[in-house]
Amino acid sequence: MGLVQRVLNIGQRAPLPLVLSFVITTVVGFALLLYVALFIIAPVPREPLAVEKTFTCVDADGRVRSDQQLPCWRDAFGARKEDAQKEGELLGNDIGIEEPEVFMSLVVPAYNEQDRLEIMLAEAVEYLQKEYGSSHSRAPANGILKRKTGIANGHVPESMHGKVGSSEPTGWEIIIVNDGSTDKTSEVALNFAVAQLGGDANLVRVVSLKHNRGKGGAVTHGMRHVRGKYAVFADADGASKFEDLGKLVEASQQIEDADGRSVAVGSRAHLVGSEAVVKRSFLRNLLMHSFHLLLRLLTPPATAAIRDTQCGFKLFSRPSLPYIIPFMHCEGWIFDVEMLMLAELAGIPVAEVPVGWKEVKGSKLNVLWDSLGMAYGLALLRIQLVCDQTATRPWNRLSPERGTAYTIWSCLARSRTEQSSNPGFSPTTKAYEHVLN
């Protein structure tokens, strides 16, 4: 108390300009310290390797075709923005995304899933074939059918919710992202495609990552290459009831904004108290409830209101992808929360939809250590949110239609990546440009 009193006395005797200078210096110093800390700890997702932008499939003649080039809306989207910037135009994410070629894209992250993948694929293909047709019924040429009058911006009448209309792109694709597996995950997927789809085996594409990136990294990589009007990711264990995909599509169509953006989140919250959850260990249930408490405390309102953020069954409308996927940095288990936070910050409507679910053995989740990692990742996301709200809000007020997806988090991680390859690169200037653009 004596030391505090002495400091207060000195402050009272000090000239006002000196006190103001001290306060300003302290605030600026703290901000710089926070920036440096984030610069050091912000996760930096590595850029995809050239071989990771290719896929393997089985053609109509039964031959395995490797090194087929993947279409990438993300690269095309980024190239258009760069070209516009070179011409002096400042564009947000509202420049649009390439038209879809199929109705539904399914992304399956898979790490050593040779024992569980086939069961999941069987359920998925049965539903996709029944609801969205095979390759023979898809739209001609690039997969786009001419829209009829009355259906614009991807909006579908109430009577067509969850179904494919005559003016919609039809068909489907499955992108299996082999996340550095050491078993026969890829072989199992290709063998399944041949056995179950025959001449349509090329609807199943296997993308192999050279090194394991984590579930978040695998999902994000797959989402960069989807061709669907809707893109859903589902866990390889088949725990979610796949036929509930129709519920996600219907919910997504009902909440689409004027730009056709929406996200539908599969939820197991209605199963809390059920036999499957009650039978879990005390530690797992304790950690689950603790994580939910942290979510409510550390995430923005709409994300905090979602009762189940971790269900591996989420659907995205195509126009929403440019506001989420390019800014993903979490590659571990917490990536779901980052997706939802980015959606909220960009003003994208999100619906939580109850889905069927069952416990499946063989989970790769280490309950204790991965829970600690998720708590750490959640803390970083909260810091990112604070930086976004305090640092980018003035520009958001100038261009509210862009949302707040250009976050300081993205700037920092991108700055570190670019600085490593360009010695003359200025992270501060580049971060400013990212926010302004």
C-alpha positions in Angstrom: 0.0 0.0 0.0 2.9 2.3 0.8 4.4 1.9 -2.7 1.0 2.5 -4.4 0.5 5.7 -2.3 3.9 7.0 -3.2 3.2 6.4 -6.9 -0.1 8.2 -6.6 1.6 11.2 -4.9 4.2 11.4 -7.6 1.5 11.3 -10.3 -0.4 14.1 -8.6 2.7 16.3 -8.6 3.8 15.5 -12.1 2.8 17.8 -15.0 -0.3 16.8 -16.9 1.6 16.5 -20.3 4.0 14.1 -18.7 1.2 12.0 -17.3 -0.6 11.9 -20.7 2.7 10.9 -22.4 3.2 8.1 -19.9 -0.3 6.8 -20.4 -0.1 6.9 -24.2 3.3 5.2 -24.2 2.0 2.5 -21.9 -1.0 1.8 -24.1 1.0 1.8 -27.3 3.7 -0.4 -25.7 1.0 -2.9 -24.5 -0.5 -3.0 -28.0 2.9 -3.7 -29.6 3.6 -6.4 -27.0 0.2 -8.0 -27.8 1.0 -7.8 -31.6 4.4 -9.4 -31.1 2.9 -12.2 -28.9 0.3 -12.9 -31.5 2.9 -12.8 -34.3 4.8 -15.5 -32.4 2.0 -17.8 -31.4 -0.6 -17.4 -34.2 -0.8 -20.7 -36.1 0.5 -20.6 -39.6 -1.1 -23.2 -42.0 1.4 -24.3 -44.6 0.6 -23.7 -48.2 -0.6 -26.8 -50.1 2.1 -28.6 -52.0 1.7 -29.1 -55.7 1.1 -32.8 -55.3 -1.7 -32.0 -52.8 -3.6 -30.2 -55.5 -4.1 -33.4 -57.4 -6.4 -36.3 -56.9 -6.6 -40.0 -57.6 -9.7 -41.7 -58.9 -10.8 -44.8 -61.0 -12.0 -44.0 -64.5 -14.9 -45.6 -66.4 -12.5 -48.2 -67.8 -11.4 -49.3 -64.3 -8.0 -47.7 -64.5 -6.5 -45.8 -61.6 -5.8 -42.3 -62.6 -3.3 -40.4 -60.5 -2.1 -36.8 -60.5 -5.3 -35.4 -61.9 -5.4 -31.7 -61.3 -8.0 -30.6 -58.8 -10.2 -27.6 -59.6 -9.7 -24.9 -57.0 -12.2 -22.1 -56.5 -10.0 -20.7 -53.8 -7.0 -20.1 -56.1 -9.2 -18.7 -58.8 -10.9 -16.4 -56.2 -7.6 -15.2 -55.0 -6.2 -14.6 -58.5 -9.2 -12.4 -59.4 -8.7 -10.3 -56.2 -5.0 -9.9 -57.0 -5.7 -8.8 -60.6 -8.3 -6.3 -59.3 -5.8 -4.9 -56.8 -3.2 -4.5 -59.5 -5.6 -2.4 -61.4 -6.3 -0.2 -58.3 -9.6 -1.8 -57.3 -10.3 -2.6 -53.6 -12.5 -5.7 -53.5 -14.0 -7.6 -50.6 -15.3 -11.1 -50.7 -18.4 -10.1 -52.6 -16.8 -10.6 -56.0 -18.4 -13.9 -56.3 -17.3 -17.5 -56.6 -17.3 -19.8 -59.6 -20.7 -21.4 -60.4 -21.2 -24.9 -59.1 -20.9 -28.0 -61.3 -22.8 -30.4 -59.0 -25.4 -30.0 -56.3 -23.6 -31.6 -53.4 -19.9 -32.0 -52.4 -19.0 -34.2 -49.5 -15.6 -33.8 -47.9 -14.3 -36.6 -45.7 -11.2 -36.0 -43.6 -9.5 -39.4 -43.1 -6.5 -40.4 -41.0 -5.8 -44.1 -40.8 -9.5 -45.0 -41.4 -9.2 -48.2 -43.3 -11.4 -50.0 -40.8 -14.2 -47.5 -40.6 -14.3 -45.6 -43.9 -16.1 -48.2 -46.1 -19.2 -48.3 -43.8 -19.5 -44.6 -43.8 -19.1 -44.3 -47.6 -21.7 -47.0 -48.2 -24.3 -45.0 -46.2 -23.3 -41.7 -47.9 -23.3 -43.0 -51.4 -26.7 -44.7 -51.0 -28.2 -41.4 -49.9 -26.4 -39.2 -52.4 -27.5 -41.5 -55.3 -31.1 -41.5 -54.2 -31.4 -37.8 -53.6 -29.1 -36.1 -56.1 -28.6 -38.7 -58.9 -25.6 -40.2 -60.6 -23.2 -38.8 -63.1 -25.6 -39.8 -65.9 -28.3 -37.5 -64.6 -26.0 -34.5 -64.0 -26.2 -31.3 -65.9 -24.5 -31.3 -69.3 -21.1 -29.8 -70.0 -19.9 -28.0 -66.9 -22.8 -29.3 -64.8 -25.0 -26.2 -64.9 -28.6 -26.3 -66.0 -30.3 -23.2 -67.1 -32.4 -21.7 -64.3 -36.1 -21.2 -64.6 -37.8 -17.9 -64.0 -38.6 -17.4 -60.3 -35.4 -19.1 -59.0 -32.6 -16.6 -58.5 -29.6 -16.2 -56.3 -29.8 -19.9 -55.5 -33.1 -19.5 -53.5 -35.4 -22.5 -53.8 -39.2 -22.4 -53.2 -40.6 -23.9 -50.1 -41.9 -26.9 -51.9 -38.4 -27.8 -53.1 -36.6 -27.5 -49.8 -34.0 -30.2 -49.3 -34.6 -31.5 -52.9 -32.9 -30.8 -56.3 -35.2 -28.8 -58.6 -35.1 -29.0 -62.4 -33.2 -25.7 -62.6 -30.6 -26.7 -60.1 -27.2 -28.4 -60.8 -27.6 -32.1 -60.0 -25.2 -34.8 -59.1 -22.6 -35.1 -56.4 -19.0 -35.8 -55.6 -17.0 -37.2 -52.7 -13.6 -35.8 -51.8 -11.7 -38.0 -49.4 -8.7 -36.1 -47.9 -6.2 -38.7 -46.8 -4.4 -36.8 -44.0 -1.0 -38.5 -44.2 -2.4 -41.9 -43.3 0.1 -44.8 -42.9 -2.5 -47.5 -43.5 -4.6 -48.4 -46.6 -7.1 -45.6 -46.4 -6.7 -44.6 -50.0 -6.9 -48.1 -51.3 -10.0 -48.8 -49.4 -11.7 -45.7 -50.8 -10.8 -46.5 -54.4 -11.8 -50.2 -54.1 -15.1 -49.2 -52.7 -15.7 -46.8 -55.6 -15.1 -49.5 -58.1 -17.2 -52.1 -56.3 -20.2 -49.8 -55.5 -20.2 -47.3 -58.4 -18.7 -49.1 -61.4 -18.6 -46.6 -64.3 -19.3 -43.8 -61.9 -16.2 -44.6 -59.7 -14.7 -41.2 -60.6 -17.2 -39.5 -58.4 -15.0 -40.5 -55.5 -11.8 -38.5 -55.5 -8.9 -39.2 -53.1 -6.6 -36.3 -52.2 -3.5 -37.3 -50.3 -1.7 -34.9 -48.0 2.0 -35.5 -47.8 2.1 -34.9 -44.0 -0.6 -35.1 -41.4 -2.1 -31.7 -40.8 -4.9 -32.5 -38.4 -8.7 -32.7 -39.0 -9.1 -29.0 -39.4 -6.3 -28.8 -42.0 -7.8 -31.7 -43.9 -11.3 -30.3 -44.0 -10.1 -26.8 -45.0 -8.0 -28.3 -47.8 -10.9 -30.3 -49.1 -13.2 -27.3 -49.0 -10.8 -25.4 -51.3 -11.6 -27.8 -54.1 -15.4 -28.5 -53.8 -17.5 -28.0 -57.0 -20.9 -28.3 -55.3 -23.7 -25.8 -54.7 -23.5 -27.1 -51.2 -20.5 -28.5 -49.4 -20.7 -30.7 -46.4 -18.0 -32.3 -44.4 -18.6 -35.5 -42.4 -16.4 -37.7 -40.2 -15.0 -40.9 -41.6 -16.3 -42.9 -38.7 -19.9 -42.6 -39.8 -21.1 -41.5 -36.4 -23.6 -39.0 -37.8 -26.7 -40.3 -39.5 -26.0 -39.3 -43.1 -29.6 -39.3 -44.3 -30.0 -36.3 -42.1 -28.1 -34.3 -44.7 -31.5 -33.4 -46.1 -32.4 -31.6 -42.9 -29.2 -29.6 -43.2 -30.0 -28.6 -46.8 -33.5 -27.6 -45.9 -32.4 -25.5 -43.0 -29.7 -23.9 -45.1 -32.1 -23.0 -47.8 -34.6 -21.5 -45.3 -32.1 -19.1 -43.8 -30.1 -18.0 -46.9 -29.4 -14.3 -47.0 -29.7 -12.2 -50.2 -26.4 -13.4 -51.4 -27.3 -17.1 -50.9 -25.0 -17.5 -47.9 -25.8 -19.9 -45.1 -24.4 -22.5 -42.8 -26.2 -25.5 -41.3 -24.6 -27.2 -38.3 -25.5 -30.8 -37.3 -26.1 -31.0 -33.6 -26.1 -33.8 -31.0 -27.3 -31.5 -28.2 -30.7 -33.2 -28.1 -28.9 -36.4 -27.1 -27.5 -35.1 -23.9 -28.8 -37.3 -21.2 -29.3 -40.2 -23.6 -27.8 -43.6 -22.9 -24.9 -43.0 -25.4 -23.8 -39.9 -23.5 -24.5 -41.2 -20.0 -22.3 -44.3 -20.6 -19.3 -42.1 -21.3 -16.6 -41.8 -18.7 -16.9 -39.2 -15.9 -13.7 -37.4 -17.2 -15.0 -37.2 -20.8 -18.4 -35.7 -19.6 -16.6 -33.3 -17.3 -14.3 -32.1 -20.0 -17.3 -31.7 -22.4 -19.2 -29.5 -20.0 -16.1 -27.5 -19.2 -15.5 -26.9 -22.9 -19.1 -25.7 -23.3 -18.6 -23.3 -20.5 -15.5 -21.9 -22.1 -17.3 -21.5 -25.4 -20.0 -19.4 -23.7 -17.4 -17.2 -22.1 -15.0 -16.8 -24.9 -16.9 -16.8 -28.2 -19.2 -14.1 -29.7 -23.0 -14.3 -29.0 -24.2 -16.3 -32.0 -21.4 -18.9 -31.8 -21.8 -19.1 -28.0 -25.5 -19.9 -28.6 -24.7 -23.0 -30.6 -25.1 -25.9 -28.2 -22.9 -28.4 -30.2 -20.0 -26.8 -32.1 -18.0 -30.0 -32.4 -20.3 -32.3 -34.4 -18.5 -33.4 -37.5 -21.4 -32.7 -39.8 -21.6 -29.2 -41.2 -23.0 -27.8 -44.4 -22.0 -24.6 -46.2 -23.7 -22.9 -49.2 -21.2 -22.2 -51.9 -21.5 -18.3 -51.6 -20.5 -18.5 -48.0 -17.2 -20.3 -48.6 -15.1 -17.2 -49.6 -15.9 -15.6 -46.3 -14.7 -18.6 -44.2 -12.2 -21.0 -45.9 -9.5 -18.4 -47.0 -9.2 -17.2 -43.4 -9.0 -20.6 -41.6 -5.8 -21.1 -39.5 -6.7 -23.7 -36.9 -5.8 -27.2 -38.1 -6.7 -29.1 -34.9 -9.9 -30.0 -33.2 -10.9 -26.4 -32.5 -11.3 -25.6 -36.2 -15.1 -25.9 -36.0 -15.3 -23.0 -33.7 -13.2 -20.8 -35.9 -15.5 -21.6 -38.9 -18.5 -20.6 -36.9 -16.8 -17.4 -35.6 -15.8 -16.4 -39.1 -19.4 -17.0 -40.3 -20.7 -14.9 -37.5 -18.2 -12.1 -38.1 -19.1 -12.1 -41.8 -22.9 -11.9 -41.0 -23.7 -15.4 -42.4 -26.9 -17.0 -41.0 -26.2 -20.2 -39.1 -28.8 -22.8 -38.2 -28.3 -25.6 -35.7 -30.1 -28.8 -36.8 -30.6 -32.0 -34.6 -29.1 -35.0 -36.3 -28.9 -38.7 -35.5 -25.7 -39.9 -34.0 -24.1 -43.0 -32.6 -20.9 -43.8 -30.7 -18.3 -45.5 -32.9 -15.1 -47.1 -31.5 -11.7 -46.1 -32.8 -11.7 -42.3 -32.2 -8.3 -40.6 -32.6 -9.2 -38.0 -29.9 -7.0 -38.1 -26.8 -9.6 -36.8 -24.3 -7.2 -35.1 -21.9 -4.5 -33.7 -24.1 -6.7 -32.7 -27.0 -9.1 -31.0 -24.6 -6.2 -28.9 -23.3 -5.2 -28.1 -26.8 -8.8 -27.1 -27.7 -8.9 -24.8 -24.6 -5.6 -23.2 -25.7 -6.9 -22.8 -29.3 -10.1 -21.3 -28.0 -8.1 -18.7 -26.0 -6.2 -17.7 -29.2 -9.5 -17.4 -31.1 -10.8 -15.0 -28.3 -7.7 -12.9 -28.7 -8.2 -12.8 -32.4 -11.8 -11.7 -31.9 -10.7 -8.8 -29.6 -8.1 -7.7 -32.1 -10.7 -7.9 -34.9 -13.3 -5.8 -33.0 -10.8 -3.2 -31.9 -8.6 -2.9 -35.0 -10.7 -3.6 -38.0 -14.0 -2.1 -36.9 -13.4 1.4 -38.5 -12.9 -0.2 -41.9 -15.9 -2.4 -41.4 -18.1 0.7 -40.7 -16.9 2.1 -44.1 -17.7 -1.2 -45.9 -20.2 -3.1 -43.8 -21.1 -5.4 -46.7 -17.7 -7.0 -46.5 -18.2 -8.4 -43.0 -15.3 -8.7 -40.7 -13.6 -11.8 -42.1 -10.3 -9.9 -42.7 -9.1 -10.3 -39.2 -5.8 -9.3 -37.6 -5.4 -13.1 -36.9 -5.4 -13.7 -40.7 -3.0 -10.8 -41.3 -0.5 -12.0 -38.7 -0.4 -15.6 -39.9 -0.2 -14.5 -43.6 2.5 -11.9 -42.6 4.6 -14.7 -41.1 4.2 -16.8 -44.1 5.1 -14.1 -46.6 8.0 -12.7 -44.5 9.7 -16.1 -44.5 9.7 -16.1 -48.3 10.4 -12.4 -48.8 13.2 -10.7 -46.7 12.0 -7.2 -47.6 8.4 -7.9 -46.6 6.8 -5.6 -44.0 4.2 -7.4 -41.9 2.8 -4.2 -40.5 2.2 -2.7 -43.9 0.8 -5.9 -45.3 -1.6 -6.4 -42.3 -2.8 -2.8 -42.9 -3.4 -3.6 -46.6 -5.3 -6.8 -45.8 -7.6 -5.0 -43.4 -8.2 -2.1 -45.7 -8.9 -4.3 -48.7 
